[in-house]
């Protein structure tokens, strides 16, 4: 008995399996690279002194206060959507 000759359907199935395998490998490689990059990026630098911590806290409080002032002004002016967004953007840029 002779082995059955490969048909076009068999060839297409073989190509599809190879393409699927290739895509799995490529997706896996991208996932591994992105996870490795995000893990390396996630390592934070700790402040070195209490003075540096206090400086960061003071700056954070200043920014929060400025944001609150801008929000209050936008609320008083009854600004909505685009006008509010533009006002907030410009307000935050002011010193």
C-alpha positions in Angstrom: 0.0 0.0 0.0 1.2 3.5 -0.9 1.1 6.3 1.6 -1.6 8.9 0.9 -0.4 11.9 -1.1 -0.6 15.2 0.8 -3.5 17.2 -0.3 -3.8 21.0 -0.5 -5.9 20.9 2.7 -3.2 19.1 4.6 -0.6 21.6 3.4 -2.8 24.5 4.4 -3.4 23.0 7.9 0.4 22.6 8.2 1.0 26.2 7.3 -1.7 27.4 9.7 -0.1 25.4 12.6 3.3 26.8 11.8 1.9 30.4 11.7 0.1 29.8 15.0 3.2 28.4 16.6 5.3 31.4 15.4 2.7 33.9 16.7 2.8 32.2 20.1 6.6 32.4 20.2 6.6 36.1 19.2 3.8 37.0 21.7 5.6 35.1 24.4 8.9 36.9 23.7 7.2 40.3 23.7 5.5 39.5 27.0 8.7 38.4 28.6 10.5 41.5 27.4 7.8 43.8 28.6 7.6 42.1 32.0 11.3 42.3 32.4 11.4 46.0 31.5 8.5 46.9 33.8 10.1 45.1 36.7 13.4 47.0 36.1 11.5 50.3 35.8 9.4 49.6 38.9 12.4 49.7 41.2 12.1 53.0 43.0 14.9 55.1 44.5 14.4 55.7 48.2 15.0 59.2 49.6 18.4 59.5 51.3 17.6 61.8 54.2 14.7 63.0 56.3 15.2 66.5 54.8 14.7 65.1 51.3 11.5 63.4 52.5 10.3 66.7 54.0 11.1 68.6 50.8 9.1 66.1 48.7 6.2 66.3 51.1 6.2 70.1 51.0 6.2 70.1 47.2 3.4 67.6 47.1 1.3 69.7 49.4 2.0 72.8 47.3 0.9 71.0 44.2 -2.2 69.7 45.9 -3.1 73.2 47.2 -2.6 74.7 43.7 -4.9 72.0 42.2 -7.5 72.7 44.8 -7.4 76.4 44.2 -7.7 75.9 40.4 -10.7 73.5 41.0 -12.4 76.1 43.2 -11.9 78.9 40.7 -13.3 76.7 37.9 -16.3 75.8 40.0 -17.0 79.4 40.9 -16.9 80.3 37.2 -19.3 77.3 36.4 -16.9 76.0 33.7 -17.7 72.6 32.1 -15.8 70.1 29.9 -13.4 71.7 27.4 -13.5 75.2 29.0 -12.8 73.7 32.5 -10.0 71.5 31.1 -8.3 74.4 29.4 -8.8 76.6 32.5 -7.3 73.9 34.8 -4.3 73.4 32.4 -3.5 77.1 32.2 -4.1 77.6 35.9 -1.7 74.8 36.9 1.0 76.4 34.6 0.9 79.7 36.5 3.6 80.1 39.1 
